[in-house]
Amino acid sequence: MAEPSSLTATPGPTIDGVSDGFGLAVPRLTIAPDEEPAARGIAGSSGQVWRDEHGAMLATCHTIDGQHRVDVAGVGSFHFDALAATVTAHPRASIPCAVIQETYDRSVLPIVLQARETEVLHASAVRLRGVVAFCGASGIGKSTLAFALSRRGHPLWADDAVAVGFPDSAAVAFPMSFEIRLRARAAAFFRVGRLPAAASLPGPPDGSAAPLGAVCVLSRGEENAHDDRGVCLERLGPSEALPALLAHAYCFSLEDTDRKRRMVERYMLLAARVPVFALRFQPRFELLPRILDEVERLAGSPA
């Protein structure tokens, strides 16, 4: 499963825990004035621990007496239940409210949504014929690829989290507010600095969910003496697509057997209904136009 994303986060949805008109209920964050409460009951409970690719602990998730809790290392704890319109944050001493809000929007909210029965992919996305999502590990180039496609006229849809629903057995992507973030090398390549505040996007102007047209799982390719393009796009069969998608799925906890079963069933449906591609490339900016061409080609091809 995907680890919670980087804690360098950005403002996002603030809808008061009710349906936003798109079929997605987004809980609002409230920040408690007191410090993080004692972890009563946690010492004797098992919890889900999420770590980064280096093994460092990012967050732990617990459910005690029907109350869910996400503890983010060095930041604080976030408390919610299945029905409340808000998530309550208890920061550690001296942690600014802005950091708490950013951590919630970027890292905790996807986990909260998953705990509340919405599947969320660790992905960026643009809208072509349908929404095309780009999954991958942190630093692989999801935001760079999405931003580059937006420069070709394809609207940005999401950065780092794509919420997916399954009305009538179809797969749709829900719009959510987000702010795209580029790493320093990518920002320098596009000559945009760290992006102005105008890069904060509320989702599509018509406010409607859109069909999920394709998912690309990004990875670094290897040099091939017989292929000077440095880009390889390959469609995956459902049996290959399922584990590839699950590897980038946000998840509150694997301890709830019923919730885990529902999650796997939905990703099986996603793998069966939506084309999933492996997109491998060399990390060279001169190859970016070829990568974009491949994505535009797959988006124009019949599913």
Secondary structure, 3 states (H helix, E strand, C coil): CCCCCCCCCCCCCCCCCCECCCCCECCEEEECCCCCCCCCCCCCCCCEEEECCCCCEEEEEEEECCEEEEEECCCEEEEECCCCCEEEEEECCCCCHHHHHHHHHHHHHHHHHHHCCCEEECEEEEECCCEEEEECCCCCCHHHHHHHHHCCCCCEEECCCEEEECHHHCCEEECCCEECCCCHHHHHHHCCCCCCHHHEECCCCCCCCEEEEEEEEEEECCCECCECCCEEEEEECHHHHHHHHHCCECCCCCCCHHHHHHHHHHHHHHHHHCCEEEEEECCCHHHHHHHHHHHHHHHHCCC
